[in-house]
Amino acid sequence: MKFTDCKELPTDEQIASFERELGLTFPPALRDHYLHANGGSPDPYVYEDDNTDTVVLACYPLGRGRDSAISVYEDLVVKKAVVPRHFFPLTSDGGGDVFFVDTSTENGAVYLWHHELGCEDPLIPLNVGLEDFWSRLKPDPYLKPKAH
């Protein structure tokens, strides 16, 4: 998977420090993601399965600051409690829905949380781990391929 516009990569020690602070243990695929692409936009970026068809925007970088994974976690998980505490924000789609990684699973199961009020079940399991999630991203079918 290729990512563009990534932030500075964290060290193993920095990741471990955030895990201790949050009381989480990142699954190997999430830890690996941050060691190779901290934030950034995936290419390709369209996620599609039998129930979901959406774009995947830039991932939240691990760190502090506006629009970081930690600030989104503190807002949505700790303050607003929209998902369980062992869910960690990864990225969002074009409509403001958030993809979370379940840190209590070995494969880093990915869920999509719909932010709209009145949604019958706002938390949708995608039934894939993080590695499979990345492998399922496809190019935008509406964009013309670049001429070489």
Residue, then its C-alpha position, 0 to 999 in steps of 0.5 A: m500500500k502506498f501513502t502520500d503526504c505522511k507525517e514524521l514516522p514515530t519510533d517503536e518507543q513513541i508508539a509504546s508510550f502512546e499505548r501506555e498513555l491510552g491503556l491500549t495495545f495496538p495489534p501488529a498491523l496497526r503498529d506496522h502501519y504507523l512505522h511505515a506511514n504515519g497519516g497520509s492518503p492511501d493510494p488506491y483509496v476506494y473501499e467497497d464490499d457488499n455493504t459499504d462503498t466509500v472513499v478513504l481519506a487521509c489517515y489520522p497521524l499518530g501524535r498530538g495536535r489537531d486532527s491527530a489520531i490521539s485527538v480524535y480518540e480523546d474526542l470520540v472515544v473518551k469524551k463522547a463514548v461513541v465506540p468502546r475504548h478499545f477502538f482506535p481511529l484510523t481514518s475517515d470517509g468523505g462524509g465524516d464517518v470514521f474507520f476504527v481499528d479494534t485493538s482487542t483483536e489480533n488482526g486489528a478488525v476494522y469497523l466503520w462508525h456512521h456519525e449521523l444521528g438516527c442511524e439504526d446501527p452506527l457501528i458496522p463491522l467490515n469483517v476484515g482485519l487491517e491488512d485485508f482492509w488495505s488490500r481491498l482498497k481500489p482505484d476510483p472507477y470514475l477517474k481516467p487513468k493517467a496517460h504515460 
